[in-house]
């Protein structure tokens, strides 16, 4: 009797491949939404808006101070309660159990991502050379135009490596979605292990798939990062670039 079935490991690895798109979709959706929310949180913290800044700090503290799996279980149970309350208050007839667990998981993970990426984004925004911002203002750009055309593009170069690490972390965190019935890589591995009672082989195959995905993402990120890097421009060249962006 073979203690470890190496053939099963290869078989399970192939069986898990069709579930990679679900894991990637969950990770990408959560990271994109979380990064956008993180940018908003960072801007709120930088602008120090009364009340809003305090609420933002409270939310970030909660999201960082509670495990993602607890947030996930809490939210998947909170959504039906919220829908039932809305139906009771406004006479609507929404299906309290109709919301996809995938959406709940993506939104929950996005909030977690936002709490952590907000500090990365804030630091990147502060790293932008003030002379470039002043040059944009001197050319007549509004604060919103300066943010969109100067500050964010420059900050993106600084924040990109850390945000890629966040995405890799999100890829691994997405494995928690199986607790709310999202059938992704880890959930299907559990099904495979229960089918043949080869849980070790199934989870080893899962580890191999996640490892391979991480290596591919890291290599792609390195290529993108190299392309994002630009040689430093002189003040005049930078001003001309900003002026061209306005046209």
C-alpha positions as CSV (number, residue, x, y, z in Angstrom):
1,X,0.0,0.0,0.0
2,X,1.3,3.4,-1.0
3,X,1.3,5.9,1.9
4,X,1.4,8.8,-0.5
5,X,-0.3,8.4,-4.0
6,X,1.9,10.7,-6.2
7,X,-0.3,9.9,-9.2
8,X,-3.3,11.3,-7.3
9,X,-1.4,14.5,-6.6
10,X,-0.9,15.0,-10.4
11,X,-4.5,14.1,-11.0
12,X,-5.9,16.5,-8.4
13,X,-3.7,19.3,-9.7
14,X,-5.2,18.9,-13.1
15,X,-8.7,18.7,-11.6
16,X,-8.2,22.0,-9.8
17,X,-7.2,24.0,-12.9
18,X,-10.8,24.7,-14.0
19,X,-11.4,26.5,-10.6
20,X,-8.4,28.8,-11.1
21,X,-10.6,31.4,-12.9
22,X,-13.0,31.6,-10.0
23,X,-10.2,32.2,-7.5
24,X,-8.6,34.8,-9.8
25,X,-11.9,36.5,-10.4
26,X,-12.6,36.7,-6.6
27,X,-9.0,38.0,-6.0
28,X,-9.1,40.6,-8.8
29,X,-12.5,41.9,-7.9
30,X,-11.6,42.2,-4.2
31,X,-8.2,43.8,-5.0
32,X,-9.6,46.3,-7.5
33,X,-12.5,47.4,-5.4
34,X,-10.3,47.4,-2.2
35,X,-7.6,49.5,-3.9
36,X,-10.3,52.0,-5.0
37,X,-11.7,52.2,-1.5
38,X,-8.2,52.4,-0.1
39,X,-7.5,55.4,-2.2
40,X,-10.7,57.1,-0.9
41,X,-9.7,56.2,2.7
42,X,-6.2,57.6,2.1
43,X,-7.6,60.9,0.7
44,X,-10.0,61.2,3.6
45,X,-7.1,60.7,6.1
46,X,-4.9,63.2,4.2
47,X,-7.7,65.8,4.0
48,X,-8.6,65.4,7.7
49,X,-12.3,66.0,7.1
50,X,-14.0,66.4,10.5
51,X,-16.2,63.4,11.6
52,X,-15.5,61.6,8.3
53,X,-11.8,61.1,9.3
54,X,-12.8,59.7,12.7
55,X,-15.3,57.3,11.1
56,X,-12.7,56.3,8.6
57,X,-10.2,55.6,11.4
58,X,-12.8,53.6,13.3
59,X,-13.6,51.4,10.2
60,X,-9.9,50.8,9.5
61,X,-9.3,49.8,13.1
62,X,-12.2,47.4,13.0
63,X,-11.1,45.8,9.7
64,X,-7.5,45.4,10.8
65,X,-8.5,44.2,14.3
66,X,-10.8,41.3,13.3
67,X,-9.9,38.1,11.3
68,X,-11.1,38.0,7.7
69,X,-12.9,34.7,8.3
70,X,-14.9,36.3,11.1
71,X,-15.8,39.3,8.9
72,X,-16.8,36.8,6.2
73,X,-19.1,34.8,8.4
74,X,-20.5,37.9,10.0
75,X,-21.3,39.6,6.6
76,X,-22.8,36.5,5.0
77,X,-25.3,36.3,7.9
78,X,-25.7,40.1,8.2
79,X,-26.9,40.5,4.5
80,X,-30.1,38.4,4.9
81,X,-30.9,40.3,8.1
82,X,-30.4,43.6,6.4
83,X,-32.6,42.6,3.4
84,X,-35.3,41.4,5.7
85,X,-35.2,44.7,7.6
86,X,-35.5,46.7,4.4
87,X,-38.4,44.5,3.2
88,X,-40.1,45.1,6.5
89,X,-39.5,48.9,6.5
90,X,-40.2,49.7,2.9
91,X,-42.6,46.9,1.8
92,X,-40.1,45.4,-0.7
93,X,-40.0,41.7,-1.5
94,X,-36.3,41.1,-2.1
95,X,-35.0,37.6,-1.7
96,X,-33.1,37.6,1.6
97,X,-31.1,34.5,0.5
98,X,-30.7,35.5,-3.1
99,X,-27.4,37.4,-3.0
100,X,-24.5,35.4,-4.3
101,X,-22.0,34.3,-1.7
102,X,-19.3,35.3,-4.3
103,X,-20.4,38.9,-4.1
104,X,-20.5,38.8,-0.3
105,X,-17.0,37.3,-0.2
106,X,-15.6,39.8,-2.8
107,X,-17.0,42.8,-0.9
108,X,-15.7,41.5,2.5
109,X,-12.3,40.9,1.1
110,X,-12.3,44.3,-0.6
111,X,-13.0,46.0,2.7
112,X,-10.0,44.1,4.3
113,X,-7.8,45.1,1.3
114,X,-8.9,48.7,1.6
115,X,-7.9,48.9,5.3
116,X,-4.4,47.7,4.5
117,X,-3.8,49.4,1.2
118,X,-5.0,52.8,2.4
119,X,-1.7,53.3,4.3
120,X,0.4,52.1,1.3
121,X,-1.5,54.5,-1.0
122,X,-1.3,57.4,1.5
123,X,2.5,57.0,1.8
124,X,2.8,56.8,-2.0
125,X,0.7,60.0,-2.4
126,X,3.0,61.8,0.1
127,X,6.1,60.7,-1.8
128,X,5.2,62.6,-4.9
129,X,7.5,65.6,-5.5
130,X,5.7,68.8,-4.4
131,X,7.4,70.6,-7.3
132,X,5.5,68.6,-9.8
133,X,2.2,69.4,-8.0
134,X,3.1,73.1,-7.8
135,X,4.0,73.0,-11.5
136,X,0.5,71.5,-12.3
137,X,-1.2,74.2,-10.2
138,X,0.9,76.9,-12.0
139,X,-0.3,75.6,-15.3
140,X,-3.9,76.1,-14.2
141,X,-4.9,72.6,-13.3
142,X,-7.7,72.1,-10.7
143,X,-6.9,70.0,-7.6
144,X,-8.9,67.1,-9.2
145,X,-6.9,67.4,-12.4
146,X,-3.7,67.5,-10.5
147,X,-4.6,64.4,-8.5
148,X,-5.7,62.5,-11.6
149,X,-2.9,63.5,-14.0
150,X,0.1,64.0,-11.7
151,X,-0.3,62.7,-8.2
152,X,-1.9,59.4,-8.7
153,X,0.2,58.3,-11.8
154,X,3.4,59.1,-9.8
155,X,2.2,57.5,-6.6
156,X,1.1,54.4,-8.6
157,X,4.8,53.7,-9.5
158,X,5.8,53.9,-5.8
159,X,2.8,51.8,-4.5
160,X,2.8,49.2,-7.3
161,X,5.2,46.6,-5.7
162,X,3.4,46.7,-2.4
163,X,0.0,46.5,-4.0
164,X,1.2,43.4,-6.0
165,X,2.1,41.8,-2.6
166,X,-1.4,42.7,-1.4
167,X,-2.9,41.0,-4.4
168,X,-0.8,37.8,-3.8
169,X,-2.0,37.9,-0.2
170,X,-5.6,38.3,-1.5
171,X,-5.1,35.3,-3.7
172,X,-4.3,33.2,-0.7
173,X,-7.0,34.9,1.4
174,X,-9.6,33.9,-1.2
175,X,-9.2,30.3,0.0
176,X,-11.4,31.3,3.0
177,X,-14.4,31.8,0.6
178,X,-15.1,28.1,0.9
179,X,-16.7,28.7,4.3
180,X,-19.5,30.6,2.6
181,X,-20.0,28.0,-0.2
182,X,-17.9,29.6,-2.9
183,X,-16.5,26.7,-4.9
184,X,-13.0,27.8,-5.7
185,X,-9.7,26.0,-5.6
186,X,-9.6,25.2,-1.9
187,X,-13.3,24.2,-1.7
188,X,-12.9,21.8,-4.6
189,X,-9.8,20.3,-3.1
190,X,-11.8,19.5,0.0
191,X,-14.4,17.9,-2.2
192,X,-11.7,15.8,-4.0
193,X,-10.1,14.8,-0.7
194,X,-13.5,13.7,0.7
195,X,-14.3,11.7,-2.5
196,X,-11.2,9.5,-2.4
197,X,-10.1,10.0,1.3
198,X,-6.8,11.4,0.0
199,X,-6.9,14.7,1.8
200,X,-3.1,15.1,2.0
201,X,-2.7,14.6,-1.7
202,X,-5.6,17.0,-2.4
203,X,-4.3,19.8,-0.2
204,X,-0.7,19.2,-1.5
205,X,-2.1,19.7,-5.1
206,X,-3.8,22.8,-3.8
207,X,-0.5,24.2,-2.5
208,X,1.2,23.5,-5.8
209,X,-1.5,25.4,-7.7
210,X,-1.4,28.4,-5.4
211,X,2.4,28.4,-5.5
212,X,2.4,28.3,-9.3
213,X,-0.1,31.1,-9.5
214,X,2.1,33.2,-7.1
215,X,5.2,32.6,-9.2
216,X,3.5,33.6,-12.4
217,X,2.0,36.8,-10.9
218,X,5.4,37.8,-9.5
219,X,7.1,37.4,-12.9
220,X,4.3,39.4,-14.6
221,X,4.5,42.1,-12.0
222,X,8.3,42.5,-12.5
223,X,7.8,43.1,-16.2
224,X,5.0,45.6,-15.6
225,X,7.1,47.4,-12.9
226,X,10.0,47.7,-15.2
227,X,7.8,49.3,-17.8
228,X,6.3,51.7,-15.3
229,X,9.7,53.0,-14.3
230,X,10.7,56.1,-16.2
231,X,14.0,58.0,-16.2
232,X,13.7,61.2,-14.1
233,X,12.6,64.2,-16.1
234,X,13.9,67.7,-15.7
235,X,11.6,70.3,-14.2
236,X,11.0,71.8,-17.7
237,X,10.4,68.4,-19.3
238,X,8.0,67.5,-16.6
239,X,6.1,70.8,-17.0
240,X,5.9,70.1,-20.8
241,X,4.6,66.6,-20.1
242,X,1.9,68.0,-17.7
243,X,1.0,70.7,-20.3
244,X,0.6,68.0,-23.0
245,X,-1.7,66.0,-20.6
246,X,-4.0,69.0,-20.5
247,X,-4.4,69.1,-24.3
